Amino acid sequence: MSEDAQDVVLVVEDDPSIMMVLSAYLSGAGYRVLQAENGAKAFEILASKPHLDMIITDFRLQGGISGVQIAEPAVKLRPELKVIFISGYAQEVRDTDSPITRRAPILDKPFDLDELQSIMRTMLS
């Protein structure tokens, strides 16, 4: 369980089954989970929520926007925001050569949920 049960995590994922599993797991681990199924919803949440601790985002999203295109402006506005990328195409994330992809963890799908939580705990501590 998260030491601070108030940690707020935005999950950006367009696959409903992955979103459901991630949200249930993270909620059960004590995180407050916000969900966005696409870039437009993610930007809406980022604009309206004053407190977010972390974004976990898929790289390839429907609608032609990538997780990197969501994370970069989010971190510019909120430098303390932590980012984790999840992708079935992890090399594509690395190939963007964005400054954020050189710092943020990138997990290959499928990944172990306990590994995700371990990375989250380290980043949020």
N, C-alpha and C positions, 0 to 999 in steps of 0.2 A: 504494500500500500504506500502511496505517496506520503512523504512526511507532512506535506502541506496539502490537505485535502481541497484547498481552494485553488490549486493550480488549474488554469483554464487553457484547454487545448483545442485549437481549431483543426479539424480533420477535413481535408479537401480530397475527395475521392469520388469518381463517377461510377464506380461499380457498386451497386446497392448491397451485394452480399459482403463485399470487403468492408464497406462502410458500417454495416450492421455488426460484423465481428469486431472490428476495431473499436467502435463506440461502446459496445457491451463490455469488452475487455477493459478498456480504459476507465469507464464509469465504475466498474467493479473494483478497480484498483484505486479509486478515490479521486480521480480527476473529473473536473467539470468539462464535458465534451460539447463543443459546438460543431455542427455539421454543415458542409457546403458541398454540393454535388457538381459544382462547376465554378469557373472563374468569376462570373458575375455575382453569384451568391457569396463567394469568399470575399470579394471586394466590398459587398454590402455589409457583411459582418465586420470586416476590418474598419470600415468607416463608422460603424455604429457602436462598437464595443470598446470602451475605454481601457479595459484590462484584458490582455491576453498574455500568456506566458510562452506559448509554443504553437507553431504550425507544423502539422504533419501533412505533407502534400504528395499526391501522386504527381509524376512528371507529365505523362500524356493524359490530357483531359479532353473531353468532348468540347467542341466549340472553338478549337484552334488555339487555345491558350495553354501554356505549359505551367507546371508548378514553379519553375524558375521565374516566369513572368509575374507570378503572384507574390513569391517570396521577396524578390528584389525590392520592389517599392514598399512592401510591408516593413522590411528591415530598415529602409531609409527613414521611414516615418517613426519607427519604434526600434531603435538600435539594440535595445535589450531583448528583443524577441528572438527566441530560439527556433531553429528550423531543422526538420528532418525530412529528407526526400525518400519516398518509397516508389519503386518502379520495377516493372518487368523488363525494363530497358535501361538498367543502371548505367551502362557505358554511355548512352546518349546523354544522360544527365551530366556525366563527367566531361563529355565532349563539348558541352556548351561553353566551357571554360569561363564561366561567370565567377566573380570573386566569391559569391555565396556558395557555389558548389565546391569550392576548394576548402571551405570551412565546415560546411554542414555534413553530417553523416548521410550516407546514401545506402539504403537497404534494398537488396534485390528481393523481389517477390518470387516465390513465397518466402516469407521470413518468419522467424520464431518470435512470438508475441512477448515471451519473457526477455528475449534479447532487446526488443524494442523498449520495453519498460526499463531495463537496466541502463540503456543509453539515455533515456529520458531522465531517469533519476540523477545520473551523473551531470547532465546538462543543466538541470533545474536546481541542483544543490548549490 
